[in-house]
Each structure stands twice: as C-alpha cells, then as structure tokens.
Amino acid sequence: MKKKISALLAAAFCVGALLGCGSRETDDKTIKVAASAVPHAEILEQAKPILEEQGYTLEIEIFDDYVQQNNVVDSGEFDANYFQHIPYLENYNEERGTNLVIAGSIHYEPFGLYPGKETDTANMEGATIAVPNDTTNEARALLLLQDNGYITLREGAGLNATVNDIVENPYNIEIVELEAAQIPRTLQEVSFGVLNGNYAMQAGMTVANDAFLFESDESEAAATYVNVVAVKEGNEDSEKIKALVDVLKSDAIKQYINDTYNGGVIPYK
C-alpha cells in the first residue's frame, strides 16, 4: 500500500511539474502590453503577426489612463506598456518610488497647437489655451508657446515649467490646465488646445493638416520626448521583451508609421 501511495504521489508530482513547466513556457511566449489606443495599440497590432511568426503571442489592452498603465506594469499584471515618453516615466518613478525602466525607444510624436473656437492664430489676443496638467506635458506645452513668441517663462524653468513660471504674457493668454485626455473633448470651449500627438489623432487631426504650431523633429524634444516601451526593472533583458522591441524598431513597423500617420508619429532612430 505504501508503495502504491508513493507511486501515486510521484506521478502527481510529475504531472504538476509538467503542467507548471508548460505554464511557464506559455508565459514566456505571451507578451502582455498596456497601451494607449492611438497610435500605440495600432502599431502593436502591426507587430502582432510578426511576433507570431517568431512564436510569441502579443496581447494588447487599451487604457485611457496614463497612471494606470504604469501601475499594471509595476504590479506585474502586464509585461510592458507603450504610451509614454521619458520625462513622464521618470516623473512617475520619482513620485511613486517605483523602478520602471526603458526597454526600447520607439517613436516621437510632435506636440502641436490645434484649433478650438478659433481657427487663426491672428486671434491670439486674450485667447484661452488648454494644456495638459501633468508636470512634464504642461512644461512641454508652455515651451512650445514660448518658442513661438506667445509667452516668456522664467529662466531655467525648462521641463519643470508651470503657469506660475510665466513672466511675460503680451497676448494676455489664459492657460487652462486639463487632464490630457480631456482636451480634445473641450476644444469647442477654448480658443486653442495643445495636444499630445496620440490625442490629436484620436480627435481626427494631424500635425501636417491641422496644427498651427508644432515641435521640429530635429529639436531636442524629439530625443527628450521619445515614446518608449517600459517594463519593471530586471525584465528589460528578457527574451520576449527584446523580441517585442526589435519588432517595433524594425523596418516594417517604421514603414507602417511613415505611411499611416502623416507626420504625427515619427520613428525614432
């Protein structure tokens, strides 16, 4: 009887081990990524069949909330996210004491000033301009306005600039701080809006066709605000994350980006 029980236990252990190994093997071939809808999830969809040829299953879940996309990677629920630029990631880590790291730099989205109630920048006097209210993106919006002569910021404000750093405002512009995702929905309530590239595209606008002002692809902003694949520290060198990044930086994906986004998304070198 003891021999029978031992044999049964041994068999159960072997089955469990095999199932466990199978589960781990499946996990190693499944890449779960949190992403913003446009353009990130669209780009990931193009990567999906290429990764499938390499034996990987890419699972994409769309989030509207920037913070939540980082939360689910930090918690381990997702392998990676693809939605943010470097300053936003650094700010998130600093504020929350997390250790999310860059696995790959994929593309750049020029920030632009888009029409709201006004359709001509000649009507800038007394204008209301909606800008993102998170630290890094608000500074970026204000720097765009400064670079085009509409405001002057305190010297040295740089990427930490807020409305409190405006020292000259010759056009009497009123800055309206809003959550980035809300700006496209409120454009008809303000004169103009400064939009992230992905939110502009969701609103059916492009840099080439609709933006009055936008950042140059040769500017420092291109390197500073490159959109990255982010993972929890220690996972950046895993085989499946390296495979994901390699595909996203491939010539096929670069061609898709160039053909699709009319200058609103630019592959990073």
C-alpha positions as CSV (number, residue, x, y, z in Angstrom):
1,M,0.0,0.0,0.0
2,K,2.8,2.4,0.9
3,K,4.4,1.7,-2.4
4,K,1.1,2.4,-4.2
5,I,0.7,5.8,-2.4
6,S,4.3,6.7,-3.1
7,A,3.9,5.9,-6.7
8,L,0.7,8.0,-6.9
9,L,2.3,10.9,-5.2
10,A,5.3,10.7,-7.5
11,A,3.0,10.6,-10.6
12,A,1.0,13.6,-9.3
13,F,4.2,15.5,-8.7
14,C,5.4,14.7,-12.2
15,V,2.1,15.9,-13.7
16,G,2.1,19.0,-11.6
17,A,5.7,19.8,-12.6
18,L,4.9,19.2,-16.2
19,L,1.9,21.5,-16.1
20,G,3.9,24.1,-14.2
21,C,6.6,24.0,-16.8
22,G,4.1,24.2,-19.5
23,S,2.5,27.2,-17.8
24,R,5.9,28.9,-17.5
25,E,6.7,28.2,-21.1
26,T,3.4,29.7,-22.2
27,D,4.0,32.8,-20.1
28,D,7.4,33.1,-21.7
29,K,5.8,33.2,-25.1
30,T,3.0,35.6,-24.2
31,I,3.7,39.3,-24.1
32,K,1.0,41.3,-22.3
33,V,1.2,45.0,-23.1
34,A,-0.8,48.0,-21.9
35,A,-1.1,50.8,-24.4
36,S,-2.9,54.0,-25.4
37,A,-5.3,53.5,-28.3
38,V,-3.7,55.7,-30.9
39,P,-1.1,55.2,-32.2
40,H,0.4,52.8,-29.7
41,A,-2.1,50.0,-29.9
42,E,-2.4,50.4,-33.7
43,I,1.4,50.0,-34.0
44,L,1.3,47.0,-31.7
45,E,-1.4,45.4,-33.9
46,Q,1.0,45.6,-36.8
47,A,3.7,43.9,-34.7
48,K,1.4,41.1,-33.6
49,P,1.7,38.9,-36.8
50,I,5.5,39.4,-37.0
51,L,5.9,38.3,-33.4
52,E,3.6,35.3,-34.0
53,E,6.0,34.1,-36.7
54,Q,8.7,34.1,-34.0
55,G,6.5,32.1,-31.7
56,Y,5.2,34.9,-29.5
57,T,1.6,35.8,-28.6
58,L,1.1,39.5,-28.2
59,E,-1.9,40.5,-26.0
60,I,-2.8,44.2,-26.1
61,E,-5.1,46.0,-23.7
62,I,-6.0,49.7,-24.3
63,F,-6.1,52.1,-21.4
64,D,-7.1,55.8,-21.4
65,D,-5.5,56.5,-18.0
66,Y,-1.7,57.1,-18.2
67,V,-1.1,56.3,-14.5
68,Q,-3.0,53.0,-14.6
69,Q,-0.7,51.8,-17.5
70,N,2.3,52.2,-15.3
71,N,0.5,50.7,-12.2
72,V,-0.3,47.4,-14.0
73,V,3.3,47.0,-15.1
74,D,4.7,47.8,-11.7
75,S,2.3,45.3,-10.2
76,G,3.4,42.6,-12.6
77,E,-0.1,42.2,-14.2
78,F,1.4,43.3,-17.6
79,D,4.8,42.7,-19.0
80,A,5.2,46.1,-20.5
81,N,3.5,49.3,-21.5
82,Y,3.8,51.5,-24.6
83,F,2.4,55.0,-24.2
84,Q,4.8,57.4,-22.5
85,H,7.9,59.5,-23.0
86,I,11.0,59.5,-20.9
87,P,10.2,62.6,-18.7
88,Y,6.8,61.2,-17.8
89,L,8.3,57.8,-16.9
90,E,11.0,59.5,-14.8
91,N,8.4,61.7,-13.0
92,Y,6.2,58.6,-12.3
93,N,9.1,56.7,-10.7
94,E,10.1,59.7,-8.7
95,E,6.6,60.4,-7.3
96,R,5.8,56.8,-6.6
97,G,9.1,55.2,-5.7
98,T,8.8,52.7,-8.5
99,N,11.5,51.2,-10.7
100,L,10.1,51.1,-14.2
101,V,12.8,51.2,-16.9
102,I,13.1,51.8,-20.6
103,A,13.3,48.6,-22.8
104,G,13.3,50.5,-26.1
105,S,12.8,53.9,-27.7
106,I,10.2,53.6,-30.5
107,H,8.7,56.8,-31.8
108,Y,8.3,60.5,-31.4
109,E,5.0,62.5,-31.5
110,P,5.3,66.2,-32.1
111,F,3.3,68.4,-29.7
112,G,1.0,70.8,-31.6
113,L,-1.3,73.8,-31.1
114,Y,-4.7,72.9,-32.6
115,P,-7.8,75.0,-33.3
116,G,-10.7,75.2,-30.9
117,K,-13.2,78.0,-31.2
118,E,-10.5,80.0,-33.1
119,T,-9.2,78.9,-36.5
120,D,-6.4,81.5,-36.9
121,T,-3.5,82.4,-34.6
122,A,-4.0,86.0,-35.6
123,N,-6.8,85.8,-32.9
124,M,-4.3,85.0,-30.1
125,E,-5.1,88.2,-28.1
126,G,-7.0,87.2,-24.9
127,A,-7.1,83.5,-26.1
128,T,-7.8,80.6,-23.8
129,I,-5.4,77.7,-24.5
130,A,-5.9,74.3,-23.0
131,V,-2.7,72.5,-22.0
132,P,-2.1,69.1,-20.3
133,N,-2.0,69.4,-16.5
134,D,0.6,66.7,-15.7
135,T,4.0,68.0,-14.9
136,T,6.1,67.1,-17.9
137,N,3.5,67.6,-20.6
138,E,2.4,71.0,-19.2
139,A,6.0,72.2,-19.4
140,R,6.3,70.9,-23.0
141,A,3.2,72.8,-24.0
142,L,4.4,76.0,-22.4
143,L,7.8,75.7,-24.1
144,L,6.0,75.3,-27.4
145,L,4.2,78.6,-26.8
146,Q,7.4,80.3,-25.6
147,D,9.4,79.1,-28.7
148,N,6.8,80.8,-30.9
149,G,6.8,84.1,-29.0
150,Y,3.5,83.9,-27.2
151,I,4.8,83.8,-23.6
152,T,8.1,84.0,-21.8
153,L,9.0,81.6,-19.0
154,R,11.2,82.2,-16.0
155,E,14.8,81.5,-16.9
156,G,15.7,77.9,-16.1
157,A,12.1,76.7,-15.7
158,G,12.7,74.2,-18.5
159,L,10.9,70.8,-18.2
160,N,9.5,71.8,-14.8
161,A,7.7,74.9,-16.1
162,T,4.2,75.6,-14.9
163,V,1.9,78.5,-15.4
164,N,3.5,80.1,-12.3
165,D,6.7,80.4,-14.3
166,I,5.2,82.7,-17.0
167,V,6.9,86.1,-16.6
168,E,5.7,87.7,-19.8
169,N,2.3,87.3,-21.4
170,P,2.0,90.0,-24.0
171,Y,-1.2,88.5,-25.6
172,N,-3.0,88.1,-22.2
173,I,-3.4,84.4,-22.9
174,E,-5.4,82.4,-20.3
175,I,-3.9,78.9,-19.8
176,V,-6.5,76.3,-19.0
177,E,-5.0,73.2,-17.3
178,L,-6.8,70.0,-18.1
179,E,-6.1,66.2,-18.0
180,A,-4.6,65.4,-21.4
181,A,-7.3,63.1,-22.5
182,Q,-10.0,65.7,-21.8
183,I,-8.5,68.4,-24.1
184,P,-9.8,67.1,-27.4
185,R,-13.3,66.9,-26.0
186,T,-13.2,70.5,-24.8
187,L,-11.7,72.2,-27.8
188,Q,-15.0,74.0,-28.6
189,E,-14.9,75.6,-25.2
190,V,-11.4,77.1,-25.6
191,S,-9.7,79.1,-28.3
192,F,-6.9,76.6,-28.9
193,G,-5.6,73.4,-27.4
194,V,-2.0,72.0,-27.1
195,L,-2.3,68.2,-27.7
196,N,-0.2,65.2,-27.4
197,G,0.1,63.5,-30.8
198,N,-2.0,60.5,-29.9
199,Y,-4.9,62.6,-28.6
200,A,-4.8,64.8,-31.7
201,M,-5.1,61.7,-33.9
202,Q,-7.9,60.3,-31.8
203,A,-9.7,63.6,-32.5
204,G,-9.2,63.1,-36.2
205,M,-6.4,65.7,-36.5
206,T,-2.8,65.5,-37.8
207,V,0.2,67.7,-37.4
208,A,0.6,68.1,-41.1
209,N,-3.0,69.1,-41.8
210,D,-4.3,70.8,-38.6
211,A,-1.6,72.1,-36.2
212,F,-0.8,75.8,-36.2
213,L,2.5,75.2,-34.4
214,F,4.4,72.0,-33.7
215,E,7.8,70.8,-32.5
216,S,10.5,70.2,-35.0
217,D,11.7,66.6,-35.5
218,E,15.2,67.9,-35.3
219,S,14.6,69.5,-31.9
220,E,15.9,68.4,-28.5
221,A,12.2,67.5,-27.8
222,A,12.5,64.6,-30.3
223,A,15.1,62.9,-28.1
224,T,13.6,64.1,-24.8
225,Y,10.0,63.0,-25.6
226,V,10.6,59.8,-27.5
227,N,7.9,57.3,-26.7
228,V,9.2,54.1,-25.1
229,V,8.4,50.6,-24.1
230,A,8.6,50.5,-20.3
231,V,9.0,47.4,-18.1
232,K,9.7,46.6,-14.5
233,E,13.4,46.8,-13.7
234,G,15.0,43.4,-14.4
235,N,12.7,42.4,-17.2
236,E,14.2,44.6,-19.9
237,D,16.6,41.9,-21.0
238,S,14.1,39.1,-21.1
239,E,13.9,37.3,-24.5
240,K,10.3,38.2,-25.1
241,I,10.8,41.9,-24.3
242,K,13.8,42.1,-26.6
243,A,11.8,40.4,-29.3
244,L,9.0,43.0,-28.9
245,V,11.3,45.9,-29.0
246,D,13.2,44.5,-32.1
247,V,10.0,44.2,-34.0
248,L,8.7,47.7,-33.0
249,K,12.0,49.1,-34.3
250,S,12.0,47.0,-37.5
251,D,11.9,48.5,-41.0
252,A,8.4,47.0,-41.5
253,I,7.0,48.9,-38.5
254,K,8.9,52.1,-39.4
255,Q,7.3,51.9,-42.9
256,Y,3.9,51.4,-41.4
257,I,4.3,54.5,-39.2
258,N,5.5,56.7,-42.0
259,D,2.7,55.6,-44.3
260,T,0.0,55.9,-41.7
261,Y,0.4,59.0,-39.5
262,N,1.1,61.9,-41.8
263,G,3.9,63.3,-39.7
264,G,2.1,62.9,-36.5
265,V,4.3,60.0,-35.5
266,I,7.9,59.7,-36.4
267,P,10.0,56.5,-36.0
268,Y,12.9,57.1,-33.6
269,K,16.4,56.3,-35.0
